[in-house]
Amino acid sequence: MEISNELHVLNWSGIQAVVAILSVLLSALLLVGLWQGKKTLKESRDTRDADILRWTMDIMSDLKKDIKIVTDEYKTVGSFNNNWSSDAVASANKVSIQLQRIGYMANNNLISKEHFKNLWGPMYLSTWWSLEEWVKKKRESLNEPREIKDGGYSRMYFEEYALFCENNLPEGLIKNEKKRFNK
């Protein structure tokens, strides 16, 4: 039996088979890479969301004292008027600025609207009810319309997110909050 090796003759079907196998292997590696990349992006997004949510929780914890001042003033004196104490007015300014920022972030999906609503929705909403008249008078003092629909801009995101909470929190929870605030 004689074995001959003819190197000058090229077997194209063998080359095609090798190229096909390499293509399949390369495609499989690319799919694994894409799957891993997707997993990494999801983990990064979840980590970012958790970090931002922790940051907003820190803000809300820092605001608790001022929120209590504002909500207590609302419960005892009523909607914002000239009888509000200077402490309550200062707290109203501080609280409304921070809740404006959080509302902006939530309304633009920079933090999870749902997670924030589940954690802080009732407090956010009751704070809005306490400050609604204060915000609308602030708009007037800035020569803006009182209502967002008419072009009112000041503390707009605070109001929009409060309305989101009001429309998306469980009805029983809203009723309890309204009862606590004589709303």
VENTAVEN-V957933 format. One record per run of one state. SS is the DSSP state (hx for helix, st for strand, lp for the rest). FROM is the first residue (numbers start at 0). TO is the last residue. If there is no record, write none. Layout:
[[SS | FROM | TO] [SS | FROM | TO]]
This chain:
[[lp | 0 | 10] [hx | 11 | 76] [lp | 77 | 84] [hx | 85 | 106] [lp | 107 | 111] [hx | 112 | 140] [lp | 141 | 146] [hx | 147 | 149] [lp | 150 | 154] [hx | 155 | 167] [lp | 168 | 169] [hx | 170 | 179] [lp | 180 | 182]]
